[in-house]
Amino acid sequence: MDNSIALAFSMPIALGLACLGCGLGLGMAVSSAMEAIGRQPDASTKIMINMATGCAFIEAIAIYVFVFAFIYGK
């Protein structure tokens, strides 16, 4: 099997798994942040800043996967 054929079969699976993981991670992060704000409304600003930072890192993983797919998925 040629490298390009193996890459053509594995790239969609890798993209799907990466996006699934990022989606689950974002959902859990936002859910936990909303629960924390519900318990401690006075700390909502600090919680939201930390949640936004974490969400940016999680989204960066998905962007890296898409860039990898565009570069190597020729």
N, C-alpha and C positions, 0 to 999 in steps of 0.2 A: 504494500500500500504506500502510495506517495505521501509526502508530508502535506501537500496542499489538500489532498483528499481527507486526511485525518484531521486537519485544521478545519476544513469545511464541515465535518460532522461534529466536532467538539465545540466549535465556537458558539453555536446557538444554545447548546446545553449550558456552557459556562456563563453566557450572558443571562440566561434565564435563572440560573442558580444565584448569580450575583445580585440580580435585581430582586429576586425573592428574598434573599437575605437582607438586603438594604431596606426593603419595604417592611419586613418584620421588625427590623431594628428600629426604624423610625416609628412604627406603631407602638412598640413597647416604650420607647423614650418619651413620646408625647403622652401616652397613657399614664406613665409613672409621674411625669411632670404635672399633669392635671390632678392626679390623686394627691400629690404633695401640696399643690396650691389649695385644694379643698381642705386639707388638714391644717395648713398654716398659711392663711391668706396674706398675712403681713409680709411674708418672705417671697411674694410672687415675683417681684422684679429680679431677685437673685436667681430664682428657679428658672424663670424664662430665659435669662441670659445664658445660664449653663445648658439649658435644653437646646437653645438655638445653636450654640457652639457645637454640641454633640451631634445635632442634626446635620450641621455643615460637614463635619468629618464623615458621617455616614454617607451623605450624598457624594462626597469626594470619591469614595470607593466606587460608586456606580459610574461616575464620570470617568475614572481611570479605566474601568472595564470597557466602557464604550470607546474611549480613545484607543485602547489596545485592539479592540475589534476592528476599528477603522484602519489602523496601521497594518495589522497582520492579516486581515481578512480579505486580501486582494484576490 
